[in-house]
Amino acid sequence: MSTDPSLPQNFADGVYGPATTQALVRFQQAYGLTPDGKYGPQTAAALSGPVSGACR
């Protein structure tokens, strides 16, 4: 959720907060990675790889 009042609610604001962490954990789970919410080398590789549609 945005903390900038000039942006719409749920607009991407560039802040790595709880919503980003939750989304990253869901992505990691869907791609068989350790769901720690941290953007590391394995997560980076999965994000730059083919899209599987597994993360919803």
All heavy atoms as TSV, in Angstrom:
chain	resi	resn	atom	element	x	y	z
A	1	MET	N	N	0.848	-1.176	0.000
A	1	MET	CA	C	0.000	0.000	0.000
A	1	MET	C	C	0.890	1.234	0.000
A	1	MET	O	O	1.886	1.310	0.685
A	1	MET	CB	C	-0.920	-0.023	1.211
A	1	MET	CG	C	-1.872	1.146	1.230
A	1	MET	SD	S	-3.271	0.942	2.343
A	1	MET	CE	C	-2.511	1.114	3.911
A	2	SER	N	N	0.500	2.200	-0.755
A	2	SER	CA	C	1.280	3.426	-0.873
A	2	SER	C	C	1.173	4.268	0.395
A	2	SER	O	O	0.128	4.386	1.002
A	2	SER	CB	C	0.771	4.241	-2.063
A	2	SER	OG	O	1.408	5.491	-2.085
A	3	THR	N	N	2.294	4.864	0.775
A	3	THR	CA	C	2.290	5.799	1.908
A	3	THR	C	C	2.236	7.236	1.420
A	3	THR	O	O	2.172	8.150	2.207
A	3	THR	CB	C	3.550	5.594	2.778
A	3	THR	OG1	O	4.713	5.758	1.961
A	3	THR	CG2	C	3.547	4.212	3.419
A	4	ASP	N	N	2.260	7.435	0.118
A	4	ASP	CA	C	2.191	8.764	-0.485
A	4	ASP	C	C	0.724	9.088	-0.756
A	4	ASP	O	O	0.075	8.428	-1.556
A	4	ASP	CB	C	2.999	8.772	-1.785
A	4	ASP	CG	C	3.030	10.127	-2.465
A	4	ASP	OD1	O	2.132	10.957	-2.223
A	4	ASP	OD2	O	3.959	10.352	-3.243
A	5	PRO	N	N	0.172	10.109	-0.102
A	5	PRO	CA	C	-1.259	10.410	-0.268
A	5	PRO	C	C	-1.644	10.824	-1.689
A	5	PRO	O	O	-2.821	10.794	-2.047
A	5	PRO	CB	C	-1.516	11.529	0.725
A	5	PRO	CG	C	-0.188	12.117	1.021
A	5	PRO	CD	C	0.829	11.026	0.805
A	6	SER	N	N	-0.671	11.194	-2.521
A	6	SER	CA	C	-0.996	11.595	-3.884
A	6	SER	C	C	-1.154	10.387	-4.823
A	6	SER	O	O	-1.600	10.546	-5.956
A	6	SER	CB	C	0.081	12.535	-4.435
A	6	SER	OG	O	1.306	11.846	-4.607
A	7	LEU	N	N	-0.800	9.188	-4.344
A	7	LEU	CA	C	-0.914	7.979	-5.159
A	7	LEU	C	C	-2.170	7.201	-4.781
A	7	LEU	O	O	-2.599	7.225	-3.629
A	7	LEU	CB	C	0.309	7.078	-4.948
A	7	LEU	CG	C	1.659	7.659	-5.361
A	7	LEU	CD1	C	2.787	6.728	-4.943
A	7	LEU	CD2	C	1.704	7.915	-6.849
A	8	PRO	N	N	-2.764	6.482	-5.739
A	8	PRO	CA	C	-3.934	5.660	-5.413
A	8	PRO	C	C	-3.557	4.551	-4.425
A	8	PRO	O	O	-2.401	4.129	-4.382
A	8	PRO	CB	C	-4.347	5.046	-6.752
A	8	PRO	CG	C	-3.519	5.679	-7.798
A	8	PRO	CD	C	-2.394	6.397	-7.137
A	9	GLN	N	N	-4.524	4.087	-3.670
A	9	GLN	CA	C	-4.301	2.997	-2.725
A	9	GLN	C	C	-3.802	1.773	-3.497
A	9	GLN	O	O	-4.262	1.486	-4.594
A	9	GLN	CB	C	-5.594	2.662	-1.985
A	9	GLN	CG	C	-5.390	1.625	-0.905
A	9	GLN	CD	C	-6.655	1.382	-0.110
A	9	GLN	OE1	O	-7.704	1.915	-0.415
A	9	GLN	NE2	N	-6.563	0.569	0.903
A	10	ASN	N	N	-2.855	1.044	-2.932
A	10	ASN	CA	C	-2.236	-0.153	-3.513
A	10	ASN	C	C	-1.386	0.137	-4.743
A	10	ASN	O	O	-1.054	-0.765	-5.504
A	10	ASN	CB	C	-3.285	-1.219	-3.832
A	10	ASN	CG	C	-3.958	-1.729	-2.580
A	10	ASN	OD1	O	-3.317	-1.865	-1.544
A	10	ASN	ND2	N	-5.240	-1.975	-2.649
A	11	PHE	N	N	-1.018	1.393	-4.974
A	11	PHE	CA	C	-0.141	1.758	-6.078
A	11	PHE	C	C	1.295	1.405	-5.701
A	11	PHE	O	O	1.703	1.579	-4.562
A	11	PHE	CB	C	-0.241	3.265	-6.350
A	11	PHE	CG	C	0.495	3.709	-7.575
A	11	PHE	CD1	C	-0.088	3.605	-8.825
A	11	PHE	CD2	C	1.773	4.237	-7.480
A	11	PHE	CE1	C	0.581	4.021	-9.968
A	11	PHE	CE2	C	2.452	4.656	-8.605
A	11	PHE	CZ	C	1.855	4.548	-9.854
A	12	ALA	N	N	2.054	0.895	-6.651
A	12	ALA	CA	C	3.458	0.579	-6.391
A	12	ALA	C	C	4.209	1.870	-6.082
A	12	ALA	O	O	4.240	2.783	-6.893
A	12	ALA	CB	C	4.071	-0.109	-7.598
A	13	ASP	N	N	4.806	1.925	-4.894
A	13	ASP	CA	C	5.476	3.154	-4.466
A	13	ASP	C	C	6.982	2.992	-4.319
A	13	ASP	O	O	7.672	3.916	-3.921
A	13	ASP	CB	C	4.871	3.663	-3.161
A	13	ASP	CG	C	4.994	2.668	-2.026
A	13	ASP	OD1	O	5.633	1.617	-2.206
A	13	ASP	OD2	O	4.442	2.953	-0.950
A	14	GLY	N	N	7.503	1.799	-4.617
A	14	GLY	CA	C	8.936	1.577	-4.522
A	14	GLY	C	C	9.419	1.224	-3.130
A	14	GLY	O	O	10.607	1.040	-2.912
A	15	VAL	N	N	8.519	1.120	-2.168
A	15	VAL	CA	C	8.881	0.770	-0.800
A	15	VAL	C	C	8.813	-0.745	-0.647
A	15	VAL	O	O	7.819	-1.369	-0.999
A	15	VAL	CB	C	7.935	1.446	0.216
A	15	VAL	CG1	C	8.239	0.990	1.633
A	15	VAL	CG2	C	8.036	2.954	0.103
A	16	TYR	N	N	9.896	-1.338	-0.135
A	16	TYR	CA	C	9.920	-2.781	0.117
A	16	TYR	C	C	9.305	-3.016	1.491
A	16	TYR	O	O	9.990	-3.066	2.500
A	16	TYR	CB	C	11.355	-3.306	0.058
A	16	TYR	CG	C	11.440	-4.802	-0.052
A	16	TYR	CD1	C	11.675	-5.410	-1.272
A	16	TYR	CD2	C	11.276	-5.618	1.055
A	16	TYR	CE1	C	11.750	-6.776	-1.389
A	16	TYR	CE2	C	11.340	-6.985	0.953
A	16	TYR	CZ	C	11.587	-7.560	-0.272
A	16	TYR	OH	O	11.647	-8.923	-0.380
A	17	GLY	N	N	7.998	-3.125	1.509
A	17	GLY	CA	C	7.277	-3.280	2.766
A	17	GLY	C	C	6.613	-4.639	2.876
A	17	GLY	O	O	6.938	-5.577	2.145
A	18	PRO	N	N	5.655	-4.774	3.783
A	18	PRO	CA	C	4.996	-6.054	4.039
A	18	PRO	C	C	4.288	-6.647	2.814
A	18	PRO	O	O	4.336	-7.866	2.609
A	18	PRO	CB	C	3.986	-5.736	5.137
A	18	PRO	CG	C	4.431	-4.455	5.742
A	18	PRO	CD	C	5.200	-3.723	4.684
A	19	ALA	N	N	3.667	-5.829	1.995
A	19	ALA	CA	C	2.968	-6.358	0.819
A	19	ALA	C	C	3.964	-6.941	-0.186
A	19	ALA	O	O	3.707	-7.985	-0.793
A	19	ALA	CB	C	2.130	-5.270	0.159
A	20	THR	N	N	5.112	-6.291	-0.336
A	20	THR	CA	C	6.149	-6.799	-1.231
A	20	THR	C	C	6.704	-8.111	-0.701
A	20	THR	O	O	6.882	-9.076	-1.457
A	20	THR	CB	C	7.285	-5.775	-1.385
A	20	THR	OG1	O	6.735	-4.542	-1.831
A	20	THR	CG2	C	8.347	-6.261	-2.361
A	21	THR	N	N	6.961	-8.168	0.585
A	21	THR	CA	C	7.479	-9.392	1.192
A	21	THR	C	C	6.496	-10.545	1.010
A	21	THR	O	O	6.893	-11.651	0.639
A	21	THR	CB	C	7.767	-9.177	2.693
A	21	THR	OG1	O	8.723	-8.116	2.830
A	21	THR	CG2	C	8.323	-10.434	3.345
A	22	GLN	N	N	5.217	-10.293	1.236
A	22	GLN	CA	C	4.202	-11.346	1.066
A	22	GLN	C	C	4.140	-11.824	-0.378
A	22	GLN	O	O	4.046	-13.028	-0.636
A	22	GLN	CB	C	2.835	-10.837	1.504
A	22	GLN	CG	C	2.720	-10.636	3.000
A	22	GLN	CD	C	1.417	-9.944	3.390
A	22	GLN	OE1	O	0.622	-9.564	2.537
A	22	GLN	NE2	N	1.211	-9.780	4.684
A	23	ALA	N	N	4.211	-10.910	-1.319
A	23	ALA	CA	C	4.183	-11.290	-2.734
A	23	ALA	C	C	5.415	-12.108	-3.095
A	23	ALA	O	O	5.322	-13.094	-3.841
A	23	ALA	CB	C	4.097	-10.049	-3.610
A	24	LEU	N	N	6.565	-11.728	-2.570
A	24	LEU	CA	C	7.796	-12.450	-2.858
A	24	LEU	C	C	7.754	-13.854	-2.251
A	24	LEU	O	O	8.173	-14.821	-2.885
A	24	LEU	CB	C	9.001	-11.671	-2.349
A	24	LEU	CG	C	10.367	-12.163	-2.801
A	24	LEU	CD1	C	10.447	-12.290	-4.323
A	24	LEU	CD2	C	11.454	-11.234	-2.300
A	25	VAL	N	N	7.221	-13.986	-1.048
A	25	VAL	CA	C	7.082	-15.300	-0.418
A	25	VAL	C	C	6.168	-16.193	-1.263
A	25	VAL	O	O	6.483	-17.362	-1.507
A	25	VAL	CB	C	6.563	-15.175	1.036
A	25	VAL	CG1	C	6.086	-16.513	1.577
A	25	VAL	CG2	C	7.648	-14.599	1.932
A	26	ARG	N	N	5.052	-15.654	-1.738
A	26	ARG	CA	C	4.145	-16.441	-2.591
A	26	ARG	C	C	4.854	-16.880	-3.874
A	26	ARG	O	O	4.714	-18.014	-4.317
A	26	ARG	CB	C	2.890	-15.641	-2.917
A	26	ARG	CG	C	1.920	-15.539	-1.757
A	26	ARG	CD	C	0.551	-15.018	-2.177
A	26	ARG	NE	N	0.588	-13.814	-2.976
A	26	ARG	CZ	C	0.618	-12.567	-2.504
A	26	ARG	NH1	N	0.615	-12.360	-1.200
A	26	ARG	NH2	N	0.639	-11.537	-3.317
A	27	PHE	N	N	5.610	-15.963	-4.473
A	27	PHE	CA	C	6.369	-16.289	-5.674
A	27	PHE	C	C	7.375	-17.404	-5.376
A	27	PHE	O	O	7.479	-18.381	-6.119
A	27	PHE	CB	C	7.095	-15.047	-6.193
A	27	PHE	CG	C	7.993	-15.326	-7.362
A	27	PHE	CD1	C	7.482	-15.327	-8.652
A	27	PHE	CD2	C	9.341	-15.603	-7.171
A	27	PHE	CE1	C	8.305	-15.598	-9.736
A	27	PHE	CE2	C	10.169	-15.877	-8.250
A	27	PHE	CZ	C	9.643	-15.879	-9.538
A	28	GLN	N	N	8.121	-17.261	-4.297
A	28	GLN	CA	C	9.128	-18.258	-3.943
A	28	GLN	C	C	8.484	-19.625	-3.698
A	28	GLN	O	O	9.020	-20.649	-4.130
A	28	GLN	CB	C	9.918	-17.799	-2.713
A	28	GLN	CG	C	10.815	-16.609	-3.011
A	28	GLN	CD	C	11.364	-15.952	-1.770
A	28	GLN	OE1	O	10.723	-15.919	-0.714
A	28	GLN	NE2	N	12.563	-15.396	-1.883
A	29	GLN	N	N	7.361	-19.652	-3.021
A	29	GLN	CA	C	6.664	-20.913	-2.789
A	29	GLN	C	C	6.235	-21.547	-4.108
A	29	GLN	O	O	6.405	-22.751	-4.312
A	29	GLN	CB	C	5.445	-20.702	-1.889
A	29	GLN	CG	C	5.798	-20.369	-0.464
A	29	GLN	CD	C	4.594	-19.942	0.366
A	29	GLN	OE1	O	3.650	-19.367	-0.153
A	29	GLN	NE2	N	4.658	-20.197	1.661
A	30	ALA	N	N	5.694	-20.748	-4.995
A	30	ALA	CA	C	5.198	-21.255	-6.279
A	30	ALA	C	C	6.329	-21.798	-7.145
A	30	ALA	O	O	6.102	-22.708	-7.949
A	30	ALA	CB	C	4.451	-20.148	-7.028
A	31	TYR	N	N	7.518	-21.275	-6.979
A	31	TYR	CA	C	8.650	-21.691	-7.805
A	31	TYR	C	C	9.607	-22.630	-7.074
A	31	TYR	O	O	10.722	-22.875	-7.533
A	31	TYR	CB	C	9.384	-20.468	-8.351
A	31	TYR	CG	C	8.649	-19.867	-9.526
A	31	TYR	CD1	C	7.555	-19.041	-9.334
A	31	TYR	CD2	C	9.019	-20.155	-10.831
A	31	TYR	CE1	C	6.852	-18.510	-10.409
A	31	TYR	CE2	C	8.334	-19.630	-11.912
A	31	TYR	CZ	C	7.254	-18.813	-11.689
A	31	TYR	OH	O	6.557	-18.295	-12.762
A	32	GLY	N	N	9.173	-23.158	-5.927
A	32	GLY	CA	C	9.971	-24.157	-5.214
A	32	GLY	C	C	11.220	-23.616	-4.549
A	32	GLY	O	O	12.160	-24.364	-4.305
A	33	LEU	N	N	11.224	-22.330	-4.235
A	33	LEU	CA	C	12.367	-21.716	-3.563
A	33	LEU	C	C	12.096	-21.626	-2.068
A	33	LEU	O	O	10.960	-21.770	-1.620
A	33	LEU	CB	C	12.604	-20.316	-4.127
A	33	LEU	CG	C	12.832	-20.233	-5.637
A	33	LEU	CD1	C	12.847	-18.783	-6.090
A	33	LEU	CD2	C	14.110	-20.936	-6.026
A	34	THR	N	N	13.134	-21.359	-1.301
A	34	THR	CA	C	12.959	-21.135	0.131
A	34	THR	C	C	12.144	-19.860	0.311
A	34	THR	O	O	12.576	-18.782	-0.102
A	34	THR	CB	C	14.322	-20.994	0.833
A	34	THR	OG1	O	15.074	-22.181	0.616
A	34	THR	CG2	C	14.146	-20.743	2.328
A	35	PRO	N	N	10.949	-19.959	0.909
A	35	PRO	CA	C	10.069	-18.791	1.030
A	35	PRO	C	C	10.456	-17.884	2.192
A	35	PRO	O	O	9.805	-17.846	3.216
A	35	PRO	CB	C	8.693	-19.418	1.242
A	35	PRO	CG	C	8.987	-20.709	1.937
A	35	PRO	CD	C	10.309	-21.177	1.396
A	36	ASP	N	N	11.558	-17.139	2.007
A	36	ASP	CA	C	12.042	-16.274	3.079
A	36	ASP	C	C	11.741	-14.792	2.849
A	36	ASP	O	O	12.029	-13.955	3.699
A	36	ASP	CB	C	13.542	-16.471	3.281
A	36	ASP	CG	C	14.372	-16.179	2.040
A	36	ASP	OD1	O	13.805	-15.696	1.033
A	36	ASP	OD2	O	15.588	-16.444	2.078
A	37	GLY	N	N	11.172	-14.454	1.687
A	37	GLY	CA	C	10.839	-13.061	1.406
A	37	GLY	C	C	12.033	-12.197	1.092
A	37	GLY	O	O	11.914	-10.977	1.011
A	38	LYS	N	N	13.194	-12.820	0.879
A	38	LYS	CA	C	14.407	-12.067	0.561
A	38	LYS	C	C	14.728	-12.246	-0.917
A	38	LYS	O	O	14.622	-13.333	-1.468
A	38	LYS	CB	C	15.572	-12.553	1.413
A	38	LYS	CG	C	15.340	-12.317	2.883
A	38	LYS	CD	C	16.473	-12.857	3.708
A	38	LYS	CE	C	16.168	-12.674	5.186
A	38	LYS	NZ	N	17.179	-13.306	6.018
A	39	TYR	N	N	15.140	-11.158	-1.547
A	39	TYR	CA	C	15.494	-11.182	-2.963
A	39	TYR	C	C	16.962	-11.540	-3.085
A	39	TYR	O	O	17.840	-10.698	-2.939
A	39	TYR	CB	C	15.208	-9.820	-3.594
A	39	TYR	CG	C	15.515	-9.772	-5.068
A	39	TYR	CD1	C	14.620	-10.285	-5.990
A	39	TYR	CD2	C	16.700	-9.223	-5.524
A	39	TYR	CE1	C	14.895	-10.245	-7.349
A	39	TYR	CE2	C	16.981	-9.172	-6.880
A	39	TYR	CZ	C	16.088	-9.685	-7.779
A	39	TYR	OH	O	16.366	-9.654	-9.117
A	40	GLY	N	N	17.214	-12.827	-3.310
A	40	GLY	CA	C	18.586	-13.306	-3.465
A	40	GLY	C	C	18.809	-13.843	-4.869
A	40	GLY	O	O	17.953	-13.708	-5.756
A	41	PRO	N	N	19.962	-14.487	-5.087
A	41	PRO	CA	C	20.322	-14.963	-6.419
A	41	PRO	C	C	19.329	-15.969	-7.019
A	41	PRO	O	O	19.041	-15.907	-8.215
A	41	PRO	CB	C	21.692	-15.613	-6.224
A	41	PRO	CG	C	22.187	-15.149	-4.907
A	41	PRO	CD	C	21.010	-14.713	-4.114
A	42	GLN	N	N	18.809	-16.884	-6.218
A	42	GLN	CA	C	17.870	-17.878	-6.748
A	42	GLN	C	C	16.545	-17.219	-7.134
A	42	GLN	O	O	15.949	-17.560	-8.165
A	42	GLN	CB	C	17.641	-19.000	-5.744
A	42	GLN	CG	C	18.867	-19.868	-5.564
A	42	GLN	CD	C	18.639	-20.975	-4.558
A	42	GLN	OE1	O	17.845	-20.826	-3.625
A	42	GLN	NE2	N	19.323	-22.091	-4.740
A	43	THR	N	N	16.082	-16.292	-6.333
A	43	THR	CA	C	14.851	-15.575	-6.654
A	43	THR	C	C	15.053	-14.726	-7.909
A	43	THR	O	O	14.186	-14.697	-8.785
A	43	THR	CB	C	14.403	-14.698	-5.476
A	43	THR	OG1	O	14.168	-15.551	-4.336
A	43	THR	CG2	C	13.134	-13.935	-5.787
A	44	ALA	N	N	16.194	-14.072	-8.005
A	44	ALA	CA	C	16.494	-13.264	-9.185
A	44	ALA	C	C	16.491	-14.125	-10.441
A	44	ALA	O	O	15.937	-13.741	-11.476
A	44	ALA	CB	C	17.842	-12.561	-9.018
A	45	ALA	N	N	17.097	-15.315	-10.356
A	45	ALA	CA	C	17.140	-16.211	-11.512
A	45	ALA	C	C	15.737	-16.660	-11.905
A	45	ALA	O	O	15.392	-16.718	-13.084
A	45	ALA	CB	C	18.019	-17.419	-11.205
A	46	ALA	N	N	14.907	-16.976	-10.907
A	46	ALA	CA	C	13.531	-17.409	-11.191
A	46	ALA	C	C	12.727	-16.274	-11.818
A	46	ALA	O	O	11.937	-16.497	-12.739
A	46	ALA	CB	C	12.856	-17.903	-9.917
A	47	LEU	N	N	12.926	-15.060	-11.335
A	47	LEU	CA	C	12.197	-13.917	-11.883
A	47	LEU	C	C	12.615	-13.596	-13.313
A	47	LEU	O	O	11.805	-13.106	-14.099
A	47	LEU	CB	C	12.397	-12.679	-10.995
A	47	LEU	CG	C	11.561	-12.648	-9.726
A	47	LEU	CD1	C	12.070	-11.572	-8.782
A	47	LEU	CD2	C	10.102	-12.423	-10.051
A	48	SER	N	N	13.852	-13.893	-13.655
A	48	SER	CA	C	14.315	-13.582	-15.008
A	48	SER	C	C	14.131	-14.752	-15.967
A	48	SER	O	O	14.401	-14.625	-17.150
A	48	SER	CB	C	15.787	-13.159	-14.987
A	48	SER	OG	O	16.608	-14.245	-14.587
A	49	GLY	N	N	13.635	-15.875	-15.441
A	49	GLY	CA	C	13.435	-17.058	-16.271
A	49	GLY	C	C	12.065	-17.064	-16.937
A	49	GLY	O	O	11.339	-16.067	-16.928
A	50	PRO	N	N	11.713	-18.214	-17.530
A	50	PRO	CA	C	10.432	-18.330	-18.204
A	50	PRO	C	C	9.251	-18.182	-17.236
A	50	PRO	O	O	9.333	-18.578	-16.079
A	50	PRO	CB	C	10.453	-19.725	-18.831
A	50	PRO	CG	C	11.599	-20.429	-18.213
A	50	PRO	CD	C	12.497	-19.420	-17.567
A	51	VAL	N	N	8.166	-17.658	-17.729
A	51	VAL	CA	C	6.955	-17.476	-16.925
A	51	VAL	C	C	6.187	-18.784	-16.929
A	51	VAL	O	O	5.926	-19.355	-17.982
A	51	VAL	CB	C	6.091	-16.336	-17.509
A	51	VAL	CG1	C	4.783	-16.211	-16.739
A	51	VAL	CG2	C	6.857	-15.028	-17.488
A	52	SER	N	N	5.831	-19.273	-15.730
A	52	SER	CA	C	5.103	-20.535	-15.643
A	52	SER	C	C	3.630	-20.323	-15.327
A	52	SER	O	O	2.841	-21.238	-15.492
A	52	SER	CB	C	5.711	-21.424	-14.554
A	52	SER	OG	O	5.387	-20.908	-13.271
A	53	GLY	N	N	3.289	-19.146	-14.829
A	53	GLY	CA	C	1.901	-18.903	-14.429
A	53	GLY	C	C	1.569	-19.551	-13.108
A	53	GLY	O	O	0.414	-19.589	-12.696
A	54	ALA	N	N	2.576	-20.077	-12.396
A	54	ALA	CA	C	2.351	-20.792	-11.146
A	54	ALA	C	C	2.005	-19.869	-9.984
A	54	ALA	O	O	1.395	-20.290	-9.036
A	54	ALA	CB	C	3.585	-21.626	-10.788
A	55	CYS	N	N	2.416	-18.636	-10.034
A	55	CYS	CA	C	2.204	-17.723	-8.919
A	55	CYS	C	C	0.973	-16.883	-9.168
A	55	CYS	O	O	0.932	-16.061	-10.080
A	55	CYS	CB	C	3.429	-16.821	-8.751
A	55	CYS	SG	S	3.389	-15.817	-7.269
A	56	ARG	N	N	-0.049	-17.083	-8.377
A	56	ARG	CA	C	-1.301	-16.338	-8.533
A	56	ARG	C	C	-1.718	-15.737	-7.236
A	56	ARG	O	O	-1.563	-16.172	-6.215
A	56	ARG	CB	C	-2.400	-17.241	-9.052
A	56	ARG	CG	C	-2.048	-17.753	-10.414
A	56	ARG	CD	C	-3.110	-18.730	-10.907
A	56	ARG	NE	N	-2.582	-19.453	-12.019
A	56	ARG	CZ	C	-2.913	-19.229	-13.273
A	56	ARG	NH1	N	-3.771	-18.315	-13.564
A	56	ARG	NH2	N	-2.389	-19.932	-14.228
